[in-house]
Amino acid sequence: MRIRRTIPVVLGVVVVAAAIGLAVQLRKLAPPEPARLLPSADAFFYVDLAWARRLNGGKELPPVSHDPEYEQFIQATGFQFERDLDEAAFAVHYPASWPGGGSGGGAAKEPRFSEVLVGRFQRQRLTGYLRQIAKSVDTYHEVEIFTIPLEGRSLRVAVLGADSVAASNQEDAAVIEGMVDRSKRLASPFGGPALLRQFYKRVQIGSLAWAIARIDPSAPGTDWWGTVLASPTTIVISGSFLSPLHAGSLHLLAEAFTQSPDEARAMTDKISVFLALTRTAETSAGIHGTDADVKAFFDSVKVKQEADRAMVSATLPLAFLRKMLSGSAADLGEPGAAPGEPQVPSKAR
């Protein structure tokens, strides 16, 4: 009798454990929570700055220039981006993809942006500052939306919680209202824009930063892409420290999902030629410097094709990344100069 009573209990425990394990795995495969709040867009970018600080020994990121407006913002809110921002997710809306944009009509010819920022905000000071500079304040589902005039357009800002803020300069207020709605059902790992749901699985696990963009080389403002792409292509770029083959380094991977294997082959050939020319020029000019990590990075760049995908990969040594984060990468010397020997500008040689 005890065995009969024990079996259902054990089965129940196994089912619950399996459900929890499945939920954890789904959460790992889902885009980060800030990205899932973003609206539908043509391109997405995400960066984990908390990871970057850990790589930099817990130090702040390199300081940025404090113009008078930024300094006023810091004094009013107590928030400093290079010190307090932990995560940032951005959506890019191309002009041709929204009403009034593109070459078909309207005065707007530039992309619009939506973003979600996660960090150590002082909510009361931040909302007080936003209320001072806003031309209007609306309430949507108990969340205040501040409309701020900025460079001839309206920037809408909503404080979603103690550590997160949403903003968008799209003309339609429904864009930021949708971000507010999604913040209230954040737990779903299946949420987020369609482009993210389709291609996020191509982002490397544990990526410090990644970007997903749909690019049409025939669209206005994409002239450069026309030299590489033959038709609309989706590009996924990511950088992860969890690659088992590149321990202690940031593994960079860029994948271009083209319309056919022929397009992928043509793109791969063009990138290979460009890299060969670049390496030849750098070798002649001595751009790599004396730093072994810099040379290792450039030597690691590889290009290959798999079916309709063109792929570029590289390995960025952790030591080199730390130099970049600390702002000391500019100290790398040119080859041929002994340590401490003054460098001679190439034009003077």
C-alpha positions as CSV (number, residue, x, y, z in Angstrom):
1,M,0.0,0.0,0.0
2,R,2.8,2.4,0.8
3,I,4.4,1.7,-2.6
4,R,1.0,2.5,-4.3
5,R,0.8,5.8,-2.5
6,T,4.4,6.7,-3.1
7,I,4.3,6.2,-6.9
8,P,1.8,9.1,-7.6
9,V,3.9,11.4,-5.3
10,V,7.1,10.5,-7.1
11,L,5.5,11.0,-10.5
12,G,4.1,14.4,-9.4
13,V,7.6,15.5,-8.2
14,V,9.1,14.3,-11.6
15,V,6.5,16.2,-13.6
16,V,6.9,19.4,-11.6
17,A,10.7,19.2,-11.9
18,A,10.5,18.6,-15.6
19,A,8.1,21.5,-16.0
20,I,10.5,23.8,-14.1
21,G,13.5,22.6,-16.2
22,L,11.6,23.2,-19.4
23,A,10.6,26.7,-18.2
24,V,14.3,27.5,-17.4
25,Q,15.4,26.2,-20.8
26,L,12.7,28.3,-22.6
27,R,13.8,31.4,-20.6
28,K,17.5,30.8,-21.7
29,L,16.4,30.6,-25.4
30,A,14.1,33.6,-25.1
31,P,15.4,37.1,-25.8
32,P,16.4,39.1,-22.7
33,E,13.4,40.7,-20.9
34,P,14.2,44.3,-22.0
35,A,14.2,43.2,-25.7
36,R,10.9,41.4,-25.3
37,L,9.3,44.7,-24.4
38,L,10.3,46.4,-27.7
39,P,7.8,47.0,-30.5
40,S,8.0,45.4,-34.0
41,A,10.9,47.0,-35.9
42,D,13.5,46.5,-38.6
43,A,16.5,46.1,-36.4
44,F,17.3,45.3,-32.8
45,F,20.4,45.8,-30.6
46,Y,21.1,44.7,-27.1
47,V,24.1,45.1,-24.7
48,D,24.7,43.9,-21.2
49,L,26.8,46.6,-19.6
50,A,26.9,44.9,-16.2
51,W,28.9,42.1,-17.8
52,A,31.2,44.6,-19.3
53,R,31.9,46.1,-15.9
54,R,32.6,42.7,-14.5
55,L,35.1,42.1,-17.3
56,N,36.7,45.5,-16.4
57,G,37.2,44.4,-12.8
58,G,34.0,46.1,-11.6
59,K,35.2,49.5,-12.7
60,E,33.1,52.1,-14.5
61,L,33.1,52.1,-18.2
62,P,35.3,54.8,-19.9
63,P,33.8,58.3,-19.1
64,V,31.9,60.1,-21.8
65,S,31.9,63.8,-22.4
66,H,29.5,65.7,-20.1
67,D,28.0,68.5,-22.1
68,P,25.9,71.0,-20.1
69,E,22.6,69.2,-20.8
70,Y,23.9,65.8,-19.7
71,E,25.5,67.3,-16.6
72,Q,22.2,68.9,-15.7
73,F,20.5,65.5,-16.2
74,I,23.0,63.8,-13.8
75,Q,22.6,66.5,-11.2
76,A,18.8,66.3,-11.3
77,T,18.4,62.5,-11.5
78,G,21.6,61.1,-9.9
79,F,21.8,58.7,-12.9
80,Q,25.0,58.4,-14.8
81,F,24.8,56.1,-17.9
82,E,28.4,54.9,-17.8
83,R,28.1,54.1,-14.1
84,D,24.5,53.0,-13.5
85,L,23.1,51.5,-16.8
86,D,23.1,47.7,-16.7
87,E,21.2,46.7,-19.8
88,A,20.0,48.5,-22.9
89,A,17.8,47.2,-25.7
90,F,17.0,49.2,-28.8
91,A,14.6,48.9,-31.7
92,V,15.3,50.7,-35.0
93,H,12.3,51.7,-37.2
94,Y,13.4,52.4,-40.8
95,P,11.5,55.4,-42.4
96,A,10.0,53.3,-45.2
97,S,8.4,50.9,-42.8
98,W,6.1,53.4,-41.0
99,P,3.5,55.9,-42.1
100,G,4.9,59.3,-43.2
101,G,8.4,57.9,-43.6
102,G,10.6,56.9,-46.5
103,S,10.5,58.3,-50.0
104,G,6.8,57.8,-50.4
105,G,5.6,60.7,-48.2
106,G,6.0,62.7,-45.1
107,A,8.8,65.0,-44.0
108,A,10.6,62.4,-41.9
109,K,13.5,60.7,-43.6
110,E,15.4,59.4,-40.7
111,P,15.0,56.2,-38.6
112,R,13.1,56.3,-35.3
113,F,14.1,54.5,-32.2
114,S,12.5,52.7,-29.2
115,E,14.5,51.6,-26.2
116,V,14.3,49.9,-22.8
117,L,17.0,50.8,-20.3
118,V,17.6,48.8,-17.1
119,G,19.7,50.2,-14.3
120,R,20.0,51.8,-10.9
121,F,17.5,54.6,-11.2
122,Q,16.3,56.9,-8.4
123,R,12.7,56.8,-9.4
124,Q,11.4,59.8,-7.5
125,R,14.2,62.1,-8.8
126,L,13.9,60.8,-12.4
127,T,10.1,61.3,-12.6
128,G,10.5,64.8,-11.0
129,Y,13.0,65.7,-13.7
130,L,10.9,64.3,-16.5
131,R,7.8,66.2,-15.2
132,Q,9.8,69.4,-15.4
133,I,10.9,69.1,-19.0
134,A,7.8,67.4,-20.5
135,K,5.3,69.4,-22.5
136,S,2.6,67.0,-21.4
137,V,2.1,64.0,-19.1
138,D,-0.5,61.3,-19.8
139,T,-1.5,58.3,-17.7
140,Y,-1.9,54.9,-19.4
141,H,-2.8,51.9,-17.2
142,E,-1.5,53.7,-14.1
143,V,1.9,54.5,-15.8
144,E,2.8,58.1,-16.5
145,I,4.0,58.8,-20.1
146,F,6.1,62.0,-20.4
147,T,6.1,63.6,-23.9
148,I,9.3,65.7,-24.3
149,P,10.0,67.9,-27.3
150,L,13.4,66.9,-28.7
151,E,15.1,68.0,-32.0
152,G,11.8,68.7,-33.8
153,R,10.1,65.5,-32.7
154,S,8.4,64.1,-29.6
155,L,10.2,61.7,-27.3
156,R,7.8,59.7,-25.0
157,V,9.3,58.2,-21.8
158,A,7.6,55.8,-19.4
159,V,9.1,54.7,-16.1
160,L,8.1,51.0,-16.0
161,G,9.4,50.0,-12.6
162,A,12.1,50.6,-10.0
163,D,14.9,49.6,-12.4
164,S,13.5,50.0,-16.0
165,V,12.5,52.9,-18.3
166,A,11.0,52.8,-21.8
167,A,11.3,55.5,-24.5
168,S,10.3,56.0,-28.1
169,N,10.4,58.9,-30.6
170,Q,7.9,57.2,-32.9
171,E,5.0,59.6,-33.7
172,D,2.3,57.1,-32.7
173,A,1.7,57.0,-29.0
174,A,0.5,53.4,-29.4
175,V,4.2,52.3,-29.7
176,I,5.1,53.2,-26.1
177,E,1.7,52.2,-24.8
178,G,2.4,48.7,-26.3
179,M,5.7,48.6,-24.4
180,V,3.8,49.4,-21.2
181,D,1.3,46.6,-21.9
182,R,4.1,44.1,-22.5
183,S,5.8,45.1,-19.2
184,K,2.8,43.8,-17.3
185,R,3.0,40.3,-18.9
186,L,6.8,40.1,-18.9
187,A,7.1,36.5,-17.7
188,S,6.2,35.0,-21.1
189,P,9.3,33.6,-22.8
190,F,7.4,33.5,-26.1
191,G,6.8,37.3,-26.2
192,G,8.6,39.9,-28.2
193,P,8.6,41.1,-31.8
194,A,8.3,38.6,-34.7
195,L,11.8,39.3,-36.0
196,L,13.3,38.6,-32.6
197,R,11.3,35.4,-32.1
198,Q,12.4,34.1,-35.5
199,F,16.1,34.9,-35.4
200,Y,17.1,35.1,-31.7
201,K,17.9,31.4,-31.7
202,R,20.9,32.3,-33.9
203,V,22.3,34.5,-31.2
204,Q,25.1,32.7,-29.3
205,I,24.2,31.7,-25.8
206,G,25.5,34.0,-23.1
207,S,26.1,36.9,-25.5
208,L,27.4,40.1,-24.0
209,A,25.9,42.1,-27.0
210,W,24.0,41.2,-30.1
211,A,22.2,42.7,-33.0
212,I,19.5,41.4,-35.4
213,A,18.8,43.5,-38.5
214,R,16.7,43.1,-41.7
215,I,18.5,45.0,-44.4
216,D,17.0,45.9,-47.9
217,P,19.9,47.1,-50.1
218,S,17.4,48.9,-52.4
219,A,16.0,51.1,-49.5
220,P,17.1,54.8,-49.2
221,G,20.2,55.3,-47.1
222,T,21.6,51.7,-47.6
223,D,23.9,52.4,-50.6
224,W,26.9,50.7,-48.9
225,W,25.0,47.5,-48.4
226,G,24.3,47.3,-52.1
227,T,27.9,46.5,-52.7
228,V,27.6,43.4,-50.5
229,L,23.9,42.3,-50.6
230,A,21.9,41.4,-53.7
231,S,18.5,41.3,-52.0
232,P,16.9,41.7,-48.6
233,T,18.9,39.9,-46.0
234,T,18.7,39.4,-42.2
235,I,22.0,39.7,-40.3
236,V,22.6,38.4,-36.8
237,I,25.7,39.5,-34.9
238,S,26.6,38.3,-31.4
239,G,29.6,38.1,-29.0
240,S,29.7,35.4,-26.3
241,F,32.2,34.2,-23.7
242,L,30.6,30.7,-23.5
243,S,32.1,29.2,-26.6
244,P,33.9,26.0,-25.5
245,L,36.4,26.4,-28.3
246,H,37.4,29.9,-27.3
247,A,37.8,29.9,-23.5
248,G,38.9,33.2,-22.1
249,S,38.0,35.1,-25.2
250,L,35.0,36.8,-26.7
251,H,33.8,34.8,-29.7
252,L,32.3,37.1,-32.3
253,L,29.9,35.6,-34.9
254,A,28.1,37.3,-37.8
255,E,25.6,35.4,-39.9
256,A,23.8,36.8,-43.0
257,F,20.7,34.9,-44.0
258,T,20.4,35.4,-47.8
259,Q,17.8,34.4,-50.3
260,S,19.9,31.6,-51.9
261,P,23.2,29.7,-51.7
262,D,24.4,31.6,-54.8
263,E,23.8,34.9,-52.9
264,A,25.6,33.6,-49.8
265,R,28.6,32.5,-52.0
266,A,28.8,35.8,-53.7
267,M,28.7,37.6,-50.4
268,T,31.3,35.4,-48.9
269,D,33.6,36.0,-51.8
270,K,33.3,39.8,-51.5
271,I,34.0,39.7,-47.8
272,S,37.0,37.4,-48.3
273,V,38.5,39.8,-50.9
274,F,37.9,42.8,-48.6
275,L,39.6,41.1,-45.7
276,A,42.6,40.0,-47.8
277,L,43.0,43.6,-49.0
278,T,42.7,45.0,-45.5
279,R,45.2,42.6,-44.1
280,T,47.7,43.5,-46.9
281,A,47.2,47.2,-46.2
282,E,47.6,46.7,-42.4
283,T,50.7,44.6,-42.8
284,S,52.3,47.3,-45.0
285,A,51.3,50.2,-42.6
286,G,52.0,48.3,-39.4
287,I,48.5,49.0,-38.0
288,H,48.4,45.9,-35.8
289,G,51.0,47.3,-33.5
290,T,53.2,45.3,-31.2
291,D,50.4,43.9,-29.0
292,A,50.0,40.2,-29.4
293,D,46.3,40.3,-28.6
294,V,45.6,42.7,-31.4
295,K,47.4,40.5,-33.9
296,A,45.7,37.4,-32.6
297,F,42.3,39.1,-33.1
298,F,42.9,40.0,-36.8
299,D,44.5,36.6,-37.5
300,S,41.4,34.8,-36.1
301,V,38.9,36.3,-38.6
302,K,37.4,33.6,-40.7
303,V,34.8,33.6,-43.5
304,K,32.7,30.7,-44.7
305,Q,29.5,29.7,-46.4
306,E,26.8,27.2,-45.2
307,A,23.9,26.8,-47.7
308,D,22.2,30.2,-47.8
309,R,24.3,31.7,-44.9
310,A,27.4,33.8,-45.1
311,M,29.3,33.6,-41.8
312,V,32.2,35.7,-40.4
313,S,33.7,34.7,-37.0
314,A,36.6,36.1,-34.9
315,T,38.1,35.6,-31.5
316,L,38.7,38.7,-29.3
317,P,41.1,38.0,-26.5
318,L,39.8,39.0,-23.1
319,A,43.0,41.0,-22.4
320,F,42.4,43.1,-25.5
321,L,38.7,43.6,-24.6
322,R,39.8,44.9,-21.1
323,K,42.2,47.3,-22.8
324,M,39.3,48.6,-24.9
325,L,37.0,49.0,-21.9
326,S,39.7,50.8,-19.9
327,G,40.4,53.1,-22.8
328,S,44.0,52.0,-23.1
329,A,43.8,50.4,-26.6
330,A,45.2,53.7,-28.1
331,D,48.5,53.0,-26.3
332,L,49.2,50.0,-28.5
333,G,52.4,50.7,-30.5
334,E,53.4,50.0,-34.0
335,P,55.6,47.0,-35.0
336,G,59.3,47.6,-35.1
337,A,59.4,50.0,-32.2
338,A,61.0,48.8,-28.9
339,P,59.0,49.4,-25.7
340,G,59.3,53.0,-24.7
341,E,60.7,54.0,-28.1
342,P,59.0,57.1,-29.6
343,Q,56.7,56.4,-32.5
344,V,57.3,58.2,-35.8
345,P,54.2,59.2,-37.7
346,S,54.1,57.3,-41.0
347,K,53.9,60.5,-43.1
348,A,57.2,61.7,-41.6
349,R,59.1,58.5,-42.6
